[in-house]
Amino acid sequence: MSIRLSLLLLVAGLPSLPASGCDLDRGRALHDTHCEMCHDSVAYRRENKVAKTYEEVRAQVSRWQTNTSLRWSDEDIENVTSYLVKTYYNTPCPSC
């Protein structure tokens, strides 16, 4: 088997990723299932936000998923962070 054919078969077998690099639907589902009970949209719209940048939002998502023993992967943390930043924060999202 040629190297070119092997690479083609390898790439064809990989799951496709969203073009944006993040899965906002998964981020929303995780947020709505695990976070919304304490953090409705009002929490994200208040003037005295704890987090103001993408990195700060990500740190809070990471912190709270650890505090609540969710054991999210880095990808899940990125998805939730990207969902929050895109939906509630007016800050650039590097993976969106």
C-alpha positions as CSV (number, residue, x, y, z in Angstrom):
1,M,0.0,0.0,0.0
2,S,1.4,3.4,-0.9
3,I,2.0,6.1,1.6
4,R,-0.4,8.4,-0.1
5,L,-3.2,5.8,0.1
6,S,-2.4,5.1,3.7
7,L,-2.6,8.8,4.6
8,L,-5.9,9.2,2.7
9,L,-7.4,6.2,4.6
10,L,-6.2,7.6,7.9
11,V,-7.6,11.1,7.2
12,A,-10.9,9.6,6.0
13,G,-11.3,7.7,9.3
14,L,-10.8,10.7,11.5
15,P,-13.9,12.4,12.9
16,S,-14.6,15.8,11.4
17,L,-14.2,18.8,13.6
18,P,-16.2,22.0,13.3
19,A,-14.4,24.6,11.1
20,S,-14.3,27.0,14.0
21,G,-12.3,24.7,16.2
22,C,-14.9,24.6,18.9
23,D,-18.3,22.9,19.3
24,L,-20.7,25.5,20.5
25,D,-23.6,23.1,20.6
26,R,-21.7,20.8,23.0
27,G,-20.6,23.8,25.1
28,R,-24.2,24.9,25.4
29,A,-25.4,21.4,26.3
30,L,-22.7,21.1,29.0
31,H,-23.5,24.5,30.3
32,D,-27.2,24.0,30.4
33,T,-26.9,20.6,32.1
34,H,-24.3,21.5,34.7
35,C,-24.0,25.2,35.1
36,E,-27.4,26.9,34.4
37,M,-28.9,25.9,37.7
38,C,-26.6,28.4,39.4
39,H,-25.6,30.6,36.5
40,D,-28.6,31.9,34.5
41,S,-28.0,34.5,31.9
42,V,-28.2,37.3,34.5
43,A,-24.9,36.2,36.1
44,Y,-23.1,36.7,32.8
45,R,-24.7,40.2,32.2
46,R,-23.9,41.8,35.5
47,E,-21.5,44.8,35.5
48,N,-19.1,43.5,38.1
49,K,-18.0,40.3,36.3
50,V,-15.3,38.2,37.8
51,A,-14.0,37.3,34.4
52,K,-13.6,39.7,31.6
53,T,-11.3,38.1,29.0
54,Y,-11.4,34.7,27.3
55,E,-8.6,33.4,29.5
56,E,-10.4,34.6,32.7
57,V,-13.7,32.9,31.6
58,R,-11.7,29.8,30.8
59,A,-10.1,29.8,34.2
60,Q,-13.5,30.1,35.9
61,V,-15.0,27.3,33.8
62,S,-12.0,25.1,34.6
63,R,-12.2,26.0,38.3
64,W,-15.9,25.3,38.7
65,Q,-15.8,22.0,36.7
66,T,-13.1,20.9,39.1
67,N,-15.0,22.2,42.2
68,T,-18.1,20.2,41.1
69,S,-16.1,17.1,40.1
70,L,-17.3,17.1,36.5
71,R,-13.9,15.8,35.1
72,W,-14.3,17.6,31.8
73,S,-11.7,17.2,29.2
74,D,-9.7,20.3,28.0
75,E,-11.9,20.2,24.8
76,D,-15.1,20.3,27.0
77,I,-13.7,23.3,28.9
78,E,-12.9,25.0,25.6
79,N,-16.3,24.3,24.2
80,V,-18.1,25.7,27.3
81,T,-15.8,28.7,27.4
82,S,-16.3,29.4,23.7
83,Y,-20.1,29.1,24.1
84,L,-20.0,31.6,27.0
85,V,-17.7,34.1,25.4
86,K,-19.7,34.0,22.1
87,T,-23.1,34.1,23.8
88,Y,-22.6,36.4,26.8
89,Y,-19.2,38.2,26.7
90,N,-18.0,40.9,24.2
91,T,-14.5,39.5,24.1
92,P,-12.5,37.8,21.3
93,C,-12.6,34.0,21.2
94,P,-9.4,32.4,19.8
95,S,-11.1,29.1,18.9
96,C,-14.4,30.4,17.6
